[in-house]
């Protein structure tokens, strides 16, 4: 199994839960969701490149798509995206409706 296929599964699952969370009442958080995603992607780009450059880990070329941002394969950026989608979706799903006074 390639990293791309593995990441696609995680992102698809997170997207499905995100749709359910949005239907539950997660409206109005789009700007916060996008800002969080941008910050996490930037942090992933910086720290993945530093860790790969330091030799802490690397990826087998046969298992990745070949596209990279610096030294980091693009597949690495699926995890922060899935995390943002899944965390906000779970928050929306677990949030109790509030009574209005």
N, C-alpha and C positions, 0 to 999 in steps of 0.2 A: 504494500500500500504506500502511495506517495504522500508526502506532507500536504500537498494540495487537496487530495481526496479527504484526508483526515480533517483538515481545516474546513472544507466545505460542509462536512457533517456537523461540526461544531457551530458554524455560522447559521446553517439551516435550522438547527434545533433552537438556537438563540433567537432567530428571527421569528420562528413559529410562536415561541413563548412571548416575544415582544408584541406580536399582533394580538395575542390573547390579553396581555396586560393593557394594551392601548384600548381595546374594546371595553375593558373593565373600568376605565376611567382615567387613563394616563394622558389626558389631553393637556396641552399647554406647556409641556416640558421639552419641546423640540430644540429650542435654542440651548438649553442646558445640556441636553444629550449630545448635540453637535459639538459644543465647546469641550465637553469631557472627552469625546472621541478624538478631537484634534490634539488635545494635550497628551492623551495616552499614546497616540500614534507618534508624536514628536519624541516623547520620552522613550518609546520603544526603538525608534530609529537611532537615537543617541546611544542608549545603553547597550542595545544589541551589537551595534558596530564596535563599541569599546570592548565588550566582552569577547567578540570574535577576534578583534585585532590583538587582544591580550592572549589569545590561544586557549581560553577557557572552554570553548566548544566550537564545533563547526558542523556543517551538514554535508552528507554524501551528495555529490552532484547528480547521481542517478535518481535520487529521491525528491529533488526539488524541481521547480519549473525552469529555473535558470535565471529568471528575472530577479534582480537584486536592487536594493536601495543602499548604496555603499557596499558593505560586505554582508548585510542582512538580506536573506531571501524574502520576497514579498509575502510568502506564506506566514512569516512571523507576525505580520500585521493583522492577521485574521483573529488572533487571540484577544487583543485589546478591544477590537470591534465586537466580538462575541461577548466579552465581559461587560461592556457598556450596555449592550442590548439586553443581556440576561439579567443583570443586576437591576436595571430600571424596571424591567418587566416584572420581576419577582416583587419589587417594592410596590408596584401598582396592584399586583394580584393579592398581596398580603395586607394592603392598606384598607382599613375599615371605613366605610362611608361615615361621614360626620353629620350629626344632626345640626341643622341650622336653628339658631335661637329665634 
